[in-house]
């Protein structure tokens, strides 16, 4: 079960990174030609190696990190229209999915006390 969660979390995190980059560079950037807001994907790259390797501590802190992306997705889904609003919904869904897999993995791998 933990192996499946690890693979799922890794894939969801990669999809979230790709979505953030594509959104702000090509699909619906704030300014034509892209914007520096694409740098928002950079913090998501930090836990990628630890997630892929199954480090429990990385799952714990990255579950908190992804809440910022959940907040952005909800906020922009509420305020944006068109493609940007749809991309915000996708960001919200991916953020929720990553949070759920990260928390589940951390719970399943905790040590008995």
MARBA-3410 file (N, C-alpha, C, O; in Angstrom, 1 decimal):
113
0.8,-1.2,0.0,0.0,0.0,0.0,0.9,1.3,0.0,0.6,2.2,-0.7 ~ 1.9,1.3,0.8,2.8,2.5,0.8,3.5,2.7,-0.5,3.7,3.8,-0.9 ~ 3.8,1.6,-1.2,4.5,1.8,-2.5,3.5,2.5,-3.5,3.9,3.3,-4.3 ~ 2.3,2.1,-3.5,1.3,2.8,-4.3,1.1,4.2,-4.0,0.9,5.1,-4.9 ~ 1.0,4.5,-2.7,0.9,5.9,-2.3,2.1,6.7,-2.7,2.0,7.9,-3.1
3.3,6.1,-2.6,4.5,6.8,-2.9,4.5,7.2,-4.4,4.9,8.3,-4.8 ~ 4.1,6.2,-5.3,4.0,6.4,-6.7,3.0,7.5,-7.0,3.2,8.4,-7.8 ~ 1.8,7.4,-6.4,0.7,8.3,-6.6,1.2,9.7,-6.2,0.9,10.7,-7.0 ~ 1.8,9.9,-5.0,2.2,11.2,-4.6,3.3,11.8,-5.5,3.2,13.0,-5.8 ~ 4.2,11.0,-6.0,5.2,11.4,-6.9,4.6,11.9,-8.2,4.9,13.0,-8.7
3.6,11.2,-8.8,3.0,11.5,-10.0,2.1,12.8,-9.9,2.2,13.7,-10.7 ~ 1.4,12.9,-8.8,0.6,14.1,-8.5,1.4,15.3,-8.4,1.1,16.4,-8.9 ~ 2.5,15.2,-7.7,3.4,16.3,-7.5,4.0,16.7,-8.8,4.1,17.9,-9.1 ~ 4.4,15.8,-9.6,4.9,16.1,-11.0,3.9,16.8,-11.8,4.2,17.8,-12.5 ~ 2.6,16.3,-11.8,1.6,17.0,-12.5,1.3,18.4,-12.0,1.0,19.3,-12.8
1.4,18.6,-10.7,1.2,19.9,-10.2,2.3,20.9,-10.6,2.0,22.0,-10.9 ~ 3.5,20.4,-10.7,4.6,21.2,-11.2,4.4,21.6,-12.6,4.5,22.8,-13.0 ~ 4.1,20.6,-13.4,3.8,20.9,-14.9,2.6,21.8,-15.1,2.7,22.7,-15.9 ~ 1.6,21.6,-14.3,0.4,22.5,-14.4,0.8,24.0,-14.1,0.5,24.9,-14.8 ~ 1.6,24.2,-13.0,2.0,25.5,-12.6,2.8,26.2,-13.7,2.6,27.3,-14.0
3.7,25.4,-14.2,4.6,26.0,-15.2,3.8,26.3,-16.5,3.9,27.4,-17.1 ~ 3.0,25.3,-17.0,2.3,25.5,-18.2,1.3,26.7,-18.1,1.1,27.5,-19.0 ~ 0.6,26.8,-16.9,-0.4,27.8,-16.7,0.2,29.2,-16.8,-0.3,30.1,-17.5 ~ 1.4,29.4,-16.2,1.9,30.7,-16.1,2.9,31.1,-17.2,3.2,32.2,-17.4 ~ 3.2,30.1,-18.0,4.1,30.4,-19.2,3.3,30.4,-20.5,3.5,31.3,-21.3
2.5,29.4,-20.7,1.8,29.2,-22.0,0.3,29.3,-22.0,-0.3,30.0,-22.8 ~ -0.3,28.6,-21.1,-1.8,28.5,-21.2,-2.6,29.7,-20.9,-3.4,30.2,-21.7 ~ -2.4,30.3,-19.7,-3.1,31.5,-19.3,-2.3,32.4,-18.4,-2.6,32.7,-17.3 ~ -1.1,32.9,-18.9,-0.3,33.8,-18.1,-0.9,35.1,-17.8,-1.8,35.6,-18.5 ~ -0.5,35.7,-16.7,-1.0,37.0,-16.3,-0.6,38.1,-17.4,-1.4,39.0,-17.6
0.5,37.9,-18.0,1.0,38.8,-19.0,1.3,38.0,-20.3,1.7,36.9,-20.2 ~ 1.1,38.6,-21.4,1.4,37.9,-22.7,2.9,37.5,-22.7,3.7,38.3,-22.4 ~ 3.2,36.3,-23.1,4.6,35.8,-23.1,5.0,35.2,-21.8,6.2,34.8,-21.8 ~ 4.2,35.1,-20.8,4.6,34.5,-19.6,4.9,35.5,-18.5,5.0,36.7,-18.8 ~ 5.0,35.0,-17.3,5.3,35.9,-16.2,6.2,35.2,-15.2,6.4,34.0,-15.2
6.7,36.0,-14.3,7.6,35.4,-13.3,6.8,34.6,-12.2,7.4,33.9,-11.4 ~ 5.5,34.6,-12.3,4.7,33.8,-11.5,4.9,32.3,-11.7,4.5,31.5,-10.9 ~ 5.5,32.0,-12.8,5.9,30.6,-13.1,6.9,30.1,-12.0,7.0,28.9,-11.9 ~ 7.6,31.0,-11.4,8.5,30.6,-10.3,7.8,29.9,-9.1,8.4,29.4,-8.2 ~ 6.5,30.0,-9.1,5.7,29.4,-8.0,5.9,27.9,-8.0,5.6,27.3,-7.0
6.3,27.3,-9.1,6.5,25.9,-9.2,7.8,25.5,-8.5,8.0,24.3,-8.2 ~ 8.7,26.4,-8.3,10.0,26.0,-7.8,9.9,25.4,-6.4,10.6,24.4,-6.1 ~ 9.1,25.9,-5.4,9.1,25.2,-4.1,8.5,23.8,-4.2,8.9,23.0,-3.4 ~ 7.7,23.5,-5.2,7.2,22.1,-5.4,8.3,21.2,-5.8,8.2,20.0,-5.6 ~ 9.4,21.7,-6.4,10.4,20.8,-6.8,11.3,20.4,-5.7,12.0,19.3,-5.7
11.3,21.1,-4.6,12.2,20.8,-3.4,11.9,19.4,-2.8,12.8,18.7,-2.5 ~ 10.6,19.1,-2.6,10.4,17.8,-2.0,10.3,16.6,-2.9,10.1,15.5,-2.5 ~ 10.5,16.8,-4.2,10.3,15.8,-5.2,11.2,14.5,-4.9,10.7,13.4,-5.0 ~ 12.5,14.7,-4.7,13.4,13.6,-4.4,13.0,12.8,-3.2,13.0,11.6,-3.2 ~ 12.7,13.5,-2.1,12.3,12.9,-0.9,11.0,12.2,-1.0,10.8,11.1,-0.4
10.0,12.7,-1.8,8.8,12.0,-2.0,9.0,10.7,-2.8,8.5,9.7,-2.4 ~ 9.8,10.8,-3.8,10.1,9.6,-4.6,10.8,8.5,-3.8,10.6,7.3,-4.1 ~ 11.6,9.0,-2.9,12.4,8.0,-2.1,11.6,7.5,-0.8,12.1,6.6,-0.2 ~ 10.5,8.1,-0.6,9.6,7.6,0.5,10.1,8.1,1.9,9.8,7.5,2.9 ~ 10.7,9.3,2.0,11.1,9.9,3.2,9.9,10.4,4.0,9.3,11.4,3.5
9.6,9.9,5.1,8.4,10.3,5.8,8.4,11.7,6.2,7.3,12.4,6.1 ~ 9.5,12.3,6.6,9.6,13.7,7.0,9.2,14.6,5.9,8.6,15.6,6.0 ~ 9.7,14.2,4.7,9.4,15.0,3.5,7.9,15.0,3.2,7.3,16.0,2.8 ~ 7.2,13.9,3.4,5.8,13.8,3.2,5.1,14.7,4.2,4.1,15.4,3.9 ~ 5.6,14.8,5.4,5.0,15.6,6.5,5.1,17.1,6.1,4.0,17.8,6.1
6.3,17.6,5.8,6.4,19.0,5.6,5.8,19.4,4.2,5.3,20.5,4.1 ~ 5.9,18.5,3.2,5.3,18.9,1.9,3.8,18.9,1.9,3.2,19.6,1.1 ~ 3.2,18.2,2.9,1.7,18.2,3.0,1.3,19.6,3.5,0.2,20.1,3.1 ~ 2.1,20.3,4.2,1.9,21.7,4.6,2.2,22.7,3.5,1.4,23.6,3.4 ~ 3.2,22.4,2.8,3.6,23.3,1.7,2.5,23.3,0.6,2.1,24.4,0.1
1.9,22.2,0.3,0.9,22.2,-0.8,-0.4,22.9,-0.4,-1.2,23.2,-1.3 ~ -0.6,23.2,0.9,-1.8,24.0,1.3,-1.8,25.4,0.7,-2.9,25.9,0.5 ~ -0.6,25.9,0.5,-0.5,27.2,-0.2,-1.1,27.2,-1.6,-1.7,28.1,-2.1 ~ -0.8,26.1,-2.3,-1.3,25.9,-3.7,-2.8,25.6,-3.7,-3.5,26.0,-4.6 ~ -3.2,24.9,-2.7,-4.7,24.7,-2.5,-5.4,26.1,-2.3,-6.4,26.4,-2.9
-4.8,26.9,-1.5,-5.4,28.3,-1.3,-5.4,29.1,-2.5,-6.4,29.8,-2.8 ~ -4.3,29.0,-3.3,-4.2,29.8,-4.5,-5.3,29.3,-5.5,-5.9,30.1,-6.2 ~ -5.4,28.0,-5.6,-6.3,27.4,-6.6,-7.7,27.8,-6.2,-8.5,28.1,-7.1 ~ -8.1,27.7,-5.0,-9.5,28.1,-4.6,-9.7,29.5,-4.8,-10.8,29.9,-5.3 ~ -8.7,30.4,-4.5,-8.9,31.8,-4.7,-9.0,32.2,-6.1,-9.9,33.0,-6.5
-8.2,31.6,-7.0,-8.2,31.9,-8.4,-9.4,31.3,-9.1,-9.9,31.8,-10.1 ~ -9.9,30.1,-8.6,-11.1,29.5,-9.2,-12.3,30.4,-8.9,-13.2,30.5,-9.7 ~ -12.3,31.0,-7.7,-13.4,31.9,-7.4,-13.4,33.2,-8.2,-14.4,33.7,-8.6 ~ -12.2,33.7,-8.5,-12.1,35.0,-9.1,-11.8,35.0,-10.6,-12.2,36.0,-11.3 ~ -11.2,34.0,-11.1,-10.9,34.0,-12.5,-12.0,33.3,-13.3,-12.7,32.5,-12.8
-12.0,33.7,-14.6,-13.0,33.0,-15.5,-12.2,32.4,-16.7,-11.0,32.6,-16.8 ~ -12.9,31.6,-17.4,-12.3,31.0,-18.6,-11.3,29.9,-18.3,-11.5,29.2,-17.3 ~ -10.3,29.9,-19.1,-9.3,28.8,-19.0,-8.5,29.0,-17.6,-8.2,28.0,-17.0 ~ -8.3,30.2,-17.2,-7.6,30.4,-15.9,-8.4,29.8,-14.8,-7.8,29.2,-13.8 ~ -9.7,30.0,-14.8,-10.5,29.4,-13.7,-10.5,27.9,-13.8,-10.5,27.3,-12.7
-10.5,27.3,-15.0,-10.4,25.8,-15.1,-9.1,25.3,-14.6,-9.0,24.3,-13.9 ~ -8.0,26.0,-14.9,-6.7,25.6,-14.4,-6.6,25.7,-12.9,-5.9,24.9,-12.3 ~ -7.3,26.7,-12.4,-7.3,26.9,-10.9,-8.0,25.7,-10.3,-7.6,25.2,-9.2 ~ -9.1,25.2,-10.9,-9.8,24.1,-10.4,-8.9,22.8,-10.4,-8.9,22.0,-9.5 ~ -8.1,22.7,-11.5,-7.2,21.6,-11.6,-6.1,21.7,-10.5,-5.8,20.7,-9.9
-5.6,22.9,-10.3,-4.7,23.0,-9.2,-5.3,22.7,-7.9,-4.6,22.1,-7.0 ~ -6.5,23.0,-7.6,-7.2,22.7,-6.4,-7.3,21.2,-6.2,-7.0,20.6,-5.2 ~ -7.7,20.5,-7.3,-7.9,19.1,-7.3,-6.5,18.3,-7.0,-6.5,17.4,-6.3 ~ -5.5,18.8,-7.7,-4.2,18.2,-7.6,-3.6,18.4,-6.2,-3.0,17.5,-5.6 ~ -3.8,19.6,-5.7,-3.3,19.9,-4.3,-4.0,19.1,-3.3,-3.4,18.6,-2.4
-5.4,18.9,-3.4,-6.1,18.1,-2.5,-5.7,16.6,-2.6,-5.5,15.9,-1.6 ~ -5.4,16.1,-3.8,-5.0,14.8,-4.0,-3.6,14.5,-3.4,-3.4,13.5,-2.8 ~ -2.7,15.5,-3.6,-1.4,15.3,-3.0,-1.5,15.4,-1.5,-0.8,14.6,-0.8 ~ -2.2,16.3,-1.0,-2.4,16.4,0.5,-2.9,15.0,1.1,-2.4,14.5,2.1 ~ -3.9,14.5,0.4,-4.5,13.2,0.9,-3.5,12.1,0.8,-3.4,11.3,1.8
-2.7,12.0,-0.3,-1.8,10.9,-0.4,-0.6,11.1,0.6,-0.1,10.1,1.2 ~ -0.2,12.3,0.8,1.0,12.6,1.7,0.6,12.3,3.1,1.4,11.7,3.8 ~ -0.6,12.7,3.5,-1.0,12.5,4.9,-1.2,11.0,5.1,-0.9,10.4,6.2 ~ -1.8,10.3,4.1,-2.0,8.9,4.2,-0.7,8.1,4.4,-0.6,7.2,5.2 ~ 0.3,8.5,3.5,1.6,7.9,3.6,2.2,8.1,5.0,2.8,7.2,5.6
2.2,9.3,5.4,2.8,9.6,6.7,2.1,8.8,7.9,2.8,8.4,8.8 ~ 0.8,8.7,7.8,0.1,7.9,8.8,0.5,6.4,8.8,0.7,5.8,9.8 ~ 0.6,5.9,7.6,0.8,4.5,7.4,2.3,4.1,7.8,2.6,3.0,8.2 ~ 3.2,5.0,7.7,4.6,4.8,8.0,5.1,5.2,9.4,6.2,5.2,9.7 ~ 4.1,5.7,10.2,4.5,6.1,11.5,5.0,4.9,12.4,4.5,3.8,12.2
5.8,5.2,13.3,6.3,4.2,14.2,5.4,4.0,15.4,4.7,4.9,15.8 ~ 5.3,2.8,15.8,4.4,2.5,17.0,5.1,3.1,18.2,6.3,3.0,18.4 ~ 4.2,3.6,19.1,4.7,4.2,20.3,4.4,3.4,21.5,4.7,3.8,22.7
END
